[in-house]
C-alpha cells in the first residue's frame, strides 16, 4: 500500500466520481501530492494505473496508438490510453496543458456520457471498459493565454483542488517519507512555509512538499542542514543573487 | 578658525558620548533588496516599501556629557505603518559588521510579525519570544546581539526610577520569556535598537485619511528619498480665523481664501535639505487640498507652439452608448500626436542591468527551433507518418508527407503597447517615483527586450480631453526601427488630461489589424478606470471600453490589460474577461513584469 496521507475529503469525492463513471480533473501546484494520490487510489481500487506525463511534443497518437513495423509488415500498437479504455484501469494524464492541442480533443468523447474512444487511423470505435477511469491533472500556476485549459474541456470533469498540506500534516508526511526526526522536519516545513510567502512576488515556483522531502533525505544522509537547504530549497527556485542571499538568511534563522 | 575648532570639538565630544562604529557601518541601500525579500518571506505585507526612517526625538535621561555634546536626544527608531516599513538608513551600532547586518534582519523579522499589544515593551517582548521560539537559528543571533548590546546600555546611578526601569528592560532583553512590570519614569526609556516602535509613539497621531496625502506629497527631501520625517498636524480647521488687515469693502473684485500647497516648491535652495534634517517637526496643514477639491474644469490645451506636433487633422471614430445600445457615429476625434522636439537619448543607465538580462532571454525566442511533422520536404524522416503511409498504402502521392521540417522561427506575432498617460499617472508611488516614471521605465525595458525577439511592435500613449480631442501619442510605429530617436520620445512622455480608453483601443485595433502576422497582441497598460470630463466617467466609459475590446477580439486581436490599480478586480474581469488581465501590486515592479508577461503570453506560440 502506498503511504499516502489523506488531506481532506478527496478520497470520498474520487470514489463517488468513479462510481458514476465521471472523469476527474486534479489541479494544484507542483509537488503537492497529485500523482501520489492517484497512485494511492489506483492501488486502493485494485486497478492498473497508466500514467502519461505530458510534454510539449506529445501528440494524440502517443496517447491513442500508432502503426509500427513488424516482420510481416505494419501492425497497430495501442497507446496507453487505448489500453486503459479496452482493459479497464486508471488512466492518469499528468500536466495536460503541456500537451499539444489535439490531445485534449481525443479526450472529449471519453469524458462525457458517450465514453467512447474513436480511433481515427484504423476506423475503430472502442467503448470504454466499465472499470476505466480518466484522471487528468494540471498546474494552474502560470498565467499563459495560450496554454490554459479550454473552458469546454475543463467543464467536463469533476474537479479536485490540491494545495500544499497543512503544517502538521506536512510535518508528518516528511517524517514518514524520510524517517527524519520531528524537530528537523518541523523546522524544514516552517522554512518552506516562509519561502512560500514569496510566491508570485519574488519566486515563480514555490517550495513543494517533494522538495522538502528531498532536503530531509539529504540531511538524513549526513549533509549539513545549511547545505541541504541551499541545494534543495534555494537554488532550484531562483537565480536572482539578492533573493538567494535573502533565502539563505531564512535558512540561518532555523539552522 | 572658529568654525574649524567648533568642528573638531563637535567630533571629539560626539565620539565620546555615542556608540557609533563608522568603519563597520551597514547601510540600508546595500541591504534593502535582500531585506525586502526577507521581510516578505516572514509574512510582511508584500505591498510594503522598505524606507529609511528619520531620527526621532526621545526625551531620555541624559548624562551631562551628552547634554554638552547635544546628542542622545534623537534616535533612529524602526516603525511601520500601512504603507511600509521604516528602518534606520544605516546601522553602526556594533564594532562587528556581521552584527550590524544581523541587526537589520532582526528588525525586519520583528516588523514582519503582527503587532500584539499597544505597550511598546510588552509588544517587543512578545514578538521576540514568538520569533526565538520558532526559529532556533534566529535565537542564537538574537542572544549574540543582546550580549553585545547590554555592554552599551546607559549606566544610571543606582537609585531612582531610571535605574529600575533600565534594569527591567535589560532583564526583559536577556529573558524574554518572563513578563516584567516595567516602572514608568519621568523620562522615556533609552531606545533599544532591537525593538520596533509604533509610528506615533512620541508625537501626535496622524489620521489615516490625511496620512495618505502626507506620503504622497512629502517631497521635502528629494535626495534622501527614503527618509521619513516626523509630522505633526496643526489645527487649521477653523477657516474663519484668517487674518484680514484691510476692509473687504475696499476690494474691487471678489476673492476667497486659497490654500496654497507650498510643499511642492520646485525652487528649493540647497540648504533646505539640511534645514529639514535639523527640524524635528514639519507642520503640515490638514486641509491643504480643500481649495481644489470640489472644482472640475476643462484643462486648457497647451499653446500650439508648446504642444506636440499633430499628425494630420485627426480621425473620427464611433463611440458606444450603452443606454441606446447603438454607436454614436464619428463621435470621437482621435488626434495622433508626435513629440517632434524630443531629443534622441540613450537608455537611462539605471535600467541597463534589467534590460541586459531581458535581452538574453528574448534573444532566445527568435531562434527557438520548432519541428513540424508531416511535411512534403524537410531535414528528417517522420517515422510516424511514413509507417502510417505504409499501413494504409496511399496511392495518392499528395498524402505522402513523410518529412519533419526544422524551421528556425515560427513566431508570427505583432504587438501594440498602448499606455495610459493621463494626468492620474502623475500620482506618487513612493517619495521619489511617480506612476508615469514606472510606466516610462517599463516602456524602455519592454522595447529593449522586444527588439531582440524580432517581433514587430509599436508603442502608443493616449490621453483625452472629452470626445473632441483624444490624443494618440505616437512613440514608435511598426515601420520605424527602435532607435535613440524613439528613446528620446519615451523620455519625453508627460502625463496630462483624461482616459478615454475606448477610442484609443479602437484606433489601436485599426493599426494592429493591418499587421500581416497571424497573432496580434494588444497590451494595455493602465492605472485605473476609464474616465473623462463628460459622461465618460462611470458606467458609460466602462461599457464603451468593453465594446471596443469586444470589437478587437472579433477582429482576431488578443487584448490584454496590465494594471497597477489594486482595485481593478472590480471591473477588469468585466472588461477583459477573467484571464486577460494582470494586476501588479507594486508599480515599481511594472518594468520587470511587463516583459515577463509578454514572454509568458507569447512563449508557447512558436
Interface residues (C-beta under 8 A of the other chain):
Chain A: X56 X57 X59 X61 X66 X67 X68 X69 X73 X74 X76 X121 X142 X143 X144 X145 X146 X147 X148 X187 X190 X194 X195 X197 X198 X201 X202 X242 X243 X245 X246 X247 X249 X250 X251 X252 X253 X254 X255
Chain B: X33 X34 X35 X36 X37 X38 X40 X41 X42 X43 X46 X105 X109 X134 X135 X136 X137 X138 X141 X371 X373 X384 X387 X388 X390 X391 X392 X558 X560 X579 X580 X582 X585 X597 X600 X601 X602 X603 X604 X605
